[in-house]
Amino acid sequence: MKVLAFSFSSLPLFGCAVATGFMFSSFIRGVGYAPDLEDTLFSLTMMGFALVETFMVLTFLIVAVIYSF
């Protein structure tokens, strides 16, 4: 049962990886369209990256709690 709970809890990690790739590819595309907005786009990308990574850390904590019981 623990393995099943662990596997279902780990599925959002795939979404975090996809979201990170999507954000940085959009950043590169945005800098290509408007190079003068690079600083603004970079700060917004880093804020989005921090949000996604926070979600990933919370997922790891939930998996650890489920696996410990």
NUBAMI-800663 format. One record per residue: residue number from 0; residue in one letter; chain; x, y, z of N, C-alpha, C in turn. Coordinates in pm, 1 decimal, m for minus. Example, Ala and Ser with C-alpha at 12.3 -4.5 7.8 and 13.67 -1.06 7.14 Angstrom:
! residues 2
     n   res   chain        nc1        nc2        nc3       cac1       cac2       cac3        cc1        cc2        cc3
     0     A       A     1319.0     m569.0      780.0     1230.0     m450.0      780.0     1320.0     m330.0      780.0
     1     S       A     1285.0     m225.0      708.0     1367.0     m106.0      714.0     1290.0        3.0      787.0
This chain:
! residues 69
     n   res   chain        nc1        nc2        nc3       cac1       cac2       cac3        cc1        cc2        cc3
     0     M       A       81.6     m119.8        0.0        0.0        0.0        0.0       86.3      126.7        0.0
     1     K       A      200.2      118.1       72.2      289.2      233.9       76.4      346.9      265.7      m61.2
     2     V       A      377.5      162.7     m135.3      436.1      183.4     m267.7      334.5      250.3     m359.8
     3     L       A      209.8      211.4     m350.5      105.2      273.0     m432.4       86.4      420.6     m394.4
     4     A       A       83.5      449.3     m265.4       70.8      587.8     m220.6      192.7      669.6     m261.5
     5     F       A      309.1      607.9     m253.9      431.9      676.0     m293.7      430.7      708.7     m442.7
     6     S       A      384.8      615.4     m523.3      384.2      638.5     m667.9      282.0      745.7     m707.4
     7     F       A      164.0      744.4     m646.2       65.0      847.8     m676.6      109.2      984.9     m626.1
     8     S       A      180.7      988.4     m515.9      229.6     1115.9     m463.3      344.2     1170.7     m546.1
     9     S       A      412.9     1084.5     m616.6      527.1     1129.2     m696.7      486.8     1179.4     m834.6
    10     L       A      365.1     1158.1     m875.5      321.2     1203.6    m1007.6      330.4     1355.5    m1027.4
    11     P       A      301.7     1437.8     m927.1      316.4     1583.1     m949.7      459.4     1627.1     m979.1
    12     L       A      557.5     1544.7     m946.3      695.6     1580.8     m977.2      717.6     1588.3    m1127.4
    13     F       A      649.4     1504.7    m1201.7      655.6     1511.7    m1347.7      601.0     1645.5    m1395.9
    14     G       A      492.1     1690.0    m1335.7      434.9     1819.6    m1371.1      529.4     1934.4    m1339.0
    15     C       A      602.7     1923.1    m1228.3      700.0     2026.9    m1194.2      812.4     2032.6    m1296.9
    16     A       A      857.6     1917.9    m1342.2      963.7     1915.0    m1443.3      915.5     1975.1    m1575.1
    17     V       A      793.4     1943.0    m1613.9      738.2     1998.1    m1737.6      718.9     2148.9    m1725.2
    18     A       A      670.2     2193.6    m1610.9      647.9     2337.3    m1590.5      778.8     2414.5    m1592.6
    19     T       A      884.1     2357.8    m1534.2     1014.6     2424.4    m1535.3     1067.8     2437.3    m1677.0
    20     G       A     1058.0     2331.8    m1754.7     1101.3     2338.4    m1893.6     1020.5     2436.4    m1974.6
    21     F       A      890.5     2439.7    m1951.3      803.7     2532.1    m2023.8      835.6     2677.0    m1989.5
    22     M       A      861.3     2703.8    m1860.7      892.6     2841.0    m1819.7     1021.1     2890.8    m1883.4
    23     F       A     1124.6     2808.5    m1880.6     1251.7     2855.3    m1934.8     1250.0     2862.7    m2086.5
    24     S       A     1175.1     2775.5    m2152.3     1163.6     2788.4    m2297.7     1085.3     2915.2    m2333.7
    25     S       A      986.0     2948.9    m2254.8      911.7     3072.9    m2277.9      998.5     3195.5    m2250.0
    26     F       A     1085.8     3184.0    m2150.3     1178.4     3293.5    m2122.3     1272.1     3317.5    m2240.5
    27     I       A     1327.0     3210.3    m2296.0     1417.5     3224.7    m2410.3     1343.5     3282.4    m2530.0
    28     R       A     1221.5     3237.0    m2552.9     1141.7     3290.0    m2663.4     1108.0     3438.0    m2640.8
    29     G       A     1074.9     3473.6    m2517.1     1042.4     3612.6    m2485.9     1161.1     3705.0    m2502.4
    30     V       A     1280.1     3659.4    m2463.3     1400.2     3740.2    m2481.7     1431.0     3754.9    m2630.1
    31     G       A     1399.0     3652.7    m2707.9     1418.1     3663.3    m2851.7     1326.4     3768.0    m2913.5
    32     Y       A     1204.5     3779.1    m2862.2     1110.7     3878.2    m2915.2     1140.0     4019.2    m2864.1
    33     A       A     1175.3     4032.0    m2737.5     1197.1     4164.0    m2677.3     1323.9     4161.1    m2590.9
    34     P       A     1440.5     4176.9    m2652.7     1565.5     4170.7    m2575.2     1577.8     4281.0    m2470.1
    35     D       A     1509.9     4392.2    m2489.8     1519.3     4501.1    m2392.6     1446.1     4469.7    m2262.4
    36     L       A     1358.6     4372.0    m2261.4     1285.4     4333.3    m2139.8     1346.5     4211.7    m2070.3
    37     E       A     1473.7     4184.8    m2097.9     1536.4     4064.1    m2043.8     1535.5     4061.8    m1891.1
    38     D       A     1565.9     4173.3    m1826.6     1569.6     4177.1    m1680.3     1432.4     4150.1    m1619.5
    39     T       A     1329.9     4209.5    m1677.0     1193.7     4188.7    m1626.7     1150.2     4044.2    m1648.1
    40     L       A     1176.8     3991.9    m1767.4     1137.9     3853.5    m1795.8     1213.9     3755.0    m1707.6
    41     F       A     1341.2     3785.2    m1681.3     1419.8     3696.2    m1597.1     1366.6     3693.9    m1454.8
    42     S       A     1331.8     3810.5    m1400.9     1280.2     3812.9    m1263.5     1145.2     3741.2    m1254.1
    43     L       A     1060.1     3758.5    m1354.2      931.8     3687.5    m1352.9      951.2     3536.9    m1368.1
    44     T       A     1047.6     3497.2    m1450.2     1076.1     3354.6    m1466.3     1127.4     3294.7    m1336.6
    45     M       A     1213.7     3368.1    m1266.2     1266.5     3316.7    m1139.4     1157.1     3307.1    m1033.1
    46     M       A     1062.6     3400.4    m1034.6      950.7     3391.7     m939.6      864.9     3269.0     m968.8
    47     G       A      838.6     3244.0    m1095.7      762.8     3124.7    m1132.9      838.2     2997.8    m1100.0
    48     F       A      970.3     2998.3    m1122.2     1052.4     2882.2    m1089.8     1050.4     2854.8     m939.6
    49     A       A     1056.9     2960.9     m859.3     1051.4     2944.0     m713.7      917.1     2885.7     m670.4
    50     L       A      810.2     2929.3     m733.5      677.8     2875.5     m701.2      668.6     2726.7     m734.5
    51     V       A      718.2     2689.2     m850.6      714.0     2548.0     m891.3      802.5     2463.3     m800.7
    52     E       A      920.4     2513.8     m766.6     1009.5     2437.0     m680.2      953.8     2425.9     m538.6
    53     T       A      880.7     2526.4     m492.1      815.5     2516.0     m361.7      711.5     2404.9     m364.3
    54     F       A      636.7     2397.1     m473.6      539.4     2290.2     m487.7      608.9     2153.7     m488.6
    55     M       A      726.3     2146.4     m552.4      799.1     2020.2     m556.5      848.2     1980.0     m417.1
    56     V       A      896.6     2075.9     m339.9      942.6     2045.6     m203.9      826.0     2000.6     m117.5
    57     L       A      711.7     2065.7     m131.5      593.6     2022.6      m55.7      552.3     1880.4      m94.5
    58     T       A      564.8     1848.5     m222.6      533.4     1712.5     m266.2      629.4     1612.5     m203.8
    59     F       A      758.1     1646.8     m198.2      854.7     1558.9     m132.5      820.9     1539.1       14.4
    60     L       A      778.3     1646.3       81.8      742.2     1633.3      223.0      619.6     1544.4      241.5
    61     I       A      521.2     1558.7      155.2      401.7     1473.8      163.6      438.2     1327.9      140.4
    62     V       A      525.7     1303.6       43.0      570.1     1166.4       16.4      643.7     1110.5      137.6
    63     A       A      728.2     1192.1      201.0      801.3     1145.0      319.0      706.7     1113.5      434.0
    64     V       A      604.6     1194.3      453.5      507.7     1167.6      560.4      429.7     1040.6      531.6
    65     I       A      387.1     1023.6      407.7      312.0      902.3      371.7      399.1      779.3      387.0
    66     Y       A      524.1      789.9      344.6      612.7      674.0      348.5      655.9      638.2      489.6
    67     S       A      655.6      737.5      580.9      700.4      709.4      717.9      594.6      635.9      800.7
    68     F       A      468.1      648.7      762.8      362.6      581.5      841.0      326.7      448.7      784.7
